[in-house]
Amino acid sequence: MLATLPSTFYAETAMITRIAQDYQTNFRNHIASNFERNCTNYFFLRLNNDSDPWYVANATVKKRKSIAAYIYKRAASLQSTWPDIENEEILQNTFDERVRSISLGPTPITEANLYAKANMYLPFLYTVLTYMDNQVHILEPVPQDFATKGYVHRKLHEVRYLIVEM
């Protein structure tokens, strides 16, 4: 039976064609549904990486997220408004200059364009995914003076395991 499986597989060209069409459809759907999120995360990571020239030291994480969304919309040739941040004109001009050097692919970036020309967006998406492999610590500019629920939950689990082990 194992000897006949490869010959059956290659003899059934309709099955191979159908698998290839499904793969192409899944590929296009993946690019169209995840491109904006991945690009915005890429810009957000660059804004948080202290060794990157895009680093914004004095902005909160929430403001960095809004700047990342602004950068994506500008690079994608979509309507964008600058978030409310101090020293906003200096930062906005700086990032507008940086956006001009970015080529995401054919613009404006819409879901229809992403689906129709998915292969045109792969070079930038490759850059995004390789950058996301780097470990970037996302920190607030001022340390928090309170404990989050997640922190308390983790610490309580550690205490519980210490008590059980004793």
C-alpha positions as CSV (number, residue, x, y, z in Angstrom):
1,M,0.0,0.0,0.0
2,L,2.8,2.4,0.8
3,A,4.4,1.8,-2.6
4,T,1.2,2.7,-4.4
5,L,0.4,5.9,-2.4
6,P,3.0,8.2,-4.1
7,S,2.0,6.9,-7.6
8,T,-1.7,7.5,-6.8
9,F,-1.0,10.9,-5.5
10,Y,0.9,12.0,-8.6
11,A,-1.5,10.3,-10.9
12,E,-4.4,12.3,-9.4
13,T,-3.6,15.8,-10.9
14,A,-7.1,17.1,-10.1
15,M,-6.3,16.5,-6.4
16,I,-3.0,18.3,-6.7
17,T,-4.6,21.2,-8.5
18,R,-7.3,21.5,-5.8
19,I,-4.7,21.4,-3.0
20,A,-2.6,24.1,-4.8
21,Q,-5.7,26.3,-5.2
22,D,-6.6,25.9,-1.6
23,Y,-3.1,26.8,-0.6
24,Q,-3.2,29.9,-2.7
25,T,-6.5,31.0,-1.3
26,N,-5.3,30.4,2.3
27,F,-2.1,32.4,1.5
28,R,-4.0,35.4,0.2
29,N,-6.5,35.3,3.1
30,H,-3.6,35.2,5.6
31,I,-1.9,38.2,4.0
32,A,-5.2,40.2,3.7
33,S,-6.3,39.5,7.3
34,N,-3.0,39.9,9.1
35,F,-1.0,42.5,7.2
36,E,-2.2,45.6,9.1
37,R,-1.8,44.0,12.5
38,N,1.7,42.7,11.7
39,C,2.9,46.0,10.3
40,T,1.4,48.0,13.2
41,N,3.1,45.6,15.7
42,Y,6.4,46.1,13.7
43,F,6.2,49.8,14.0
44,F,5.3,49.5,17.7
45,L,8.3,47.3,18.4
46,R,10.6,49.8,16.6
47,L,9.2,52.6,18.8
48,N,10.0,50.6,21.9
49,N,13.5,49.3,21.0
50,D,16.0,51.6,22.7
51,S,18.7,50.6,20.1
52,D,16.5,51.6,17.2
53,P,16.6,55.2,15.8
54,W,12.8,55.2,15.9
55,Y,12.8,54.8,19.7
56,V,10.4,57.2,21.5
57,A,11.7,57.4,25.1
58,N,9.2,59.7,26.8
59,A,5.9,58.4,25.5
60,T,3.7,55.9,27.3
61,V,3.0,52.5,25.8
62,K,-0.5,53.7,24.8
63,K,0.9,56.7,23.0
64,R,3.5,54.5,21.2
65,K,0.6,52.2,20.0
66,S,-1.2,55.2,18.6
67,I,1.9,56.5,16.9
68,A,2.5,53.0,15.4
69,A,-1.1,53.0,14.0
70,Y,-0.5,56.5,12.6
71,I,2.7,55.4,10.9
72,Y,1.0,52.4,9.3
73,K,-1.9,54.5,8.0
74,R,0.5,57.1,6.6
75,A,2.6,54.4,4.9
76,A,-0.5,52.7,3.5
77,S,-1.8,56.1,2.1
78,L,-4.9,56.0,4.3
79,Q,-6.5,58.8,6.3
80,S,-4.5,59.4,9.5
81,T,-4.5,61.9,12.3
82,W,-1.6,62.5,14.6
83,P,-2.3,61.3,18.2
84,D,-2.3,63.9,21.0
85,I,1.3,63.9,22.3
86,E,3.5,66.6,23.7
87,N,6.3,67.9,21.3
88,E,3.9,66.7,18.7
89,E,5.1,68.8,15.8
90,I,8.7,67.7,16.1
91,L,7.7,64.0,16.5
92,Q,5.1,64.2,13.7
93,N,7.6,65.8,11.2
94,T,10.2,63.2,12.2
95,F,7.9,60.3,11.6
96,D,6.4,61.8,8.4
97,E,10.0,61.9,7.0
98,R,10.6,58.3,8.1
99,V,7.3,57.1,6.5
100,R,8.4,58.5,3.1
101,S,11.3,56.0,3.1
102,I,9.0,53.0,3.8
103,S,7.6,51.0,0.9
104,L,4.9,48.6,2.1
105,G,3.9,47.7,-1.4
106,P,1.3,49.1,-3.8
107,T,-0.7,51.8,-2.1
108,P,-3.4,52.6,-1.0
109,I,-3.5,49.4,1.0
110,T,-7.0,48.0,1.1
111,E,-8.2,44.5,1.7
112,A,-9.0,44.1,-2.0
113,N,-5.4,45.2,-3.0
114,L,-3.9,42.9,-0.4
115,Y,-5.9,39.9,-1.7
116,A,-5.3,40.7,-5.4
117,K,-1.6,41.5,-5.1
118,A,-0.5,39.5,-2.1
119,N,2.9,38.7,-3.5
120,M,3.7,42.4,-3.8
121,Y,3.5,42.8,0.0
122,L,5.8,39.9,0.8
123,P,9.1,41.7,0.8
124,F,8.0,44.2,3.5
125,L,6.1,41.4,5.4
126,Y,9.4,39.4,5.4
127,T,11.2,42.5,7.0
128,V,8.4,42.7,9.5
129,L,8.5,39.1,10.5
130,T,12.3,39.0,10.8
131,Y,12.3,42.1,13.0
132,M,9.6,40.5,15.2
133,D,11.9,37.6,15.9
134,N,14.1,40.0,17.9
135,Q,13.4,40.3,21.6
136,V,12.2,43.8,22.4
137,H,11.2,44.9,25.9
138,I,8.3,47.1,26.1
139,L,8.6,49.4,29.1
140,E,6.8,52.5,30.4
141,P,9.0,55.6,30.6
142,V,8.0,55.9,34.3
143,P,7.8,52.8,36.5
144,Q,4.4,51.9,37.7
145,D,3.5,52.6,41.4
146,F,0.9,49.9,41.5
147,A,0.6,46.1,41.0
148,T,-1.4,44.8,38.1
149,K,-3.8,41.9,38.5
150,G,-1.5,39.7,36.3
151,Y,1.5,40.5,38.5
152,V,-0.4,39.7,41.7
153,H,-1.7,36.5,40.1
154,R,1.8,35.3,39.1
155,K,3.2,36.1,42.5
156,L,0.4,34.3,44.3
157,H,1.0,31.2,42.2
158,E,4.7,31.3,43.1
159,V,3.9,31.5,46.8
160,R,1.4,28.6,46.5
161,Y,4.1,26.5,44.8
162,L,6.7,27.4,47.5
163,I,4.2,26.4,50.3
164,V,3.4,23.1,48.5
165,E,7.1,22.2,48.1
166,M,7.9,22.9,51.8
